[in-house]
Amino acid sequence: MSITLYTAATGNGAKPLILLEELGVSYDIAWIDIMADEQFTPEFLKISPNNKIPALVDDGVSVFESGAILLHLAEKHGQFWSDDPATKISLMQWLFFQAGSQGPMLGQAHHFRQFAPEKIAYGIERYTKEANRIYGVMDRWLSERTYFGGENYTIVDMMCFPWTVTSEWQGVDIAEFPHVLRWRDMMNARPAVQKARAIIQR
Ligand SMILES: N[C@@H](CCC(=O)N[C@@H](CS)C(=O)NCC(=O)O)C(=O)O
C-alpha cells in the first residue's frame, strides 16, 4: 500500500494529515508550493484538475477535494464515518456544509481581511458578517452534542477544525462562540491533531 499526500501549509492542507495521523497509516508527503504556482504544473493537474491542494494518490488512484479524500480514506479503513443510514445523512450534511459554506466563506473573510492588496470595506464587512454567522451555526449545533456527529468523532470534525484555528484572522472573537471553543480545545488536545499541526506548522 502506498499513499502520497500532495499538500501545503494551509487549513485545507491540514485536513487529510489529521486523518492520516488518526489512522496511523504510513504515507509520504509531496509539498506543493502554491505561492510559486506549482499547483499549475501539468503533472499536478493530472492529479488535481482544479489546481488546488490537497490531493492524494492511494495505490495509483488519485483523489482531489479534501472532502472526497477524507471520505475515501474513512470508508476504506472503516473508521471515523458511519454505515448507519440516519447517521450517515447527518454526517453528510455537515461534510457538505464545510465544503460549500464554512471553508469558502471563512476563506473569503480571511482573504479580504488579511491578503487583499486593497482594503475593500464592502468585502471585509460582507465576509466578516458571514464568518460570524457560520460560527453561530456551528455553535448552536455543538451546544447539543460533543462532536459534529454526536458522541462519535468523525472526519467532519477533521474537516471543520482547521479553519477555526485562525478565527481571529476571519474577524471572529471565538469567546462569543463557547461551544465551538470547547470543541476546538478538545480537537487541539488530540495527539494526531497536534502531530498534523506540527507537520504543517500552523
Ligand atoms: N474545496 C477545496 C479547497 C482547496 C483549496 O482552496 N486549496 C487552496 C489552498 S488552501 C489552493 O490550493 N489554492 C491554490 C490555488 O487556488 O491556485 C478542498 O477542500 O480541497
The ligand as an ORCA input file, in Angstrom:
! r2SCAN-3c Opt
* xyz 0 1
  N     -12.552     22.818     -1.735
  C     -11.134     22.555     -1.761
  C     -10.372     23.826     -1.416
  C      -8.889     23.639     -1.608
  C      -8.153     24.981     -1.619
  O      -8.773     26.053     -1.644
  N      -6.826     24.898     -1.643
  C      -6.006     26.095     -1.736
  C      -5.029     26.153     -0.562
  S      -5.901     26.220      0.978
  C      -5.157     26.057     -3.002
  O      -4.659     25.015     -3.367
  N      -5.013     27.202     -3.674
  C      -4.189     27.302     -4.838
  C      -4.901     27.949     -5.985
  O      -6.108     28.258     -5.865
  O      -4.277     28.164     -7.009
  C     -10.800     21.417     -0.804
  O     -11.449     21.352      0.246
  O      -9.907     20.599     -1.104
*
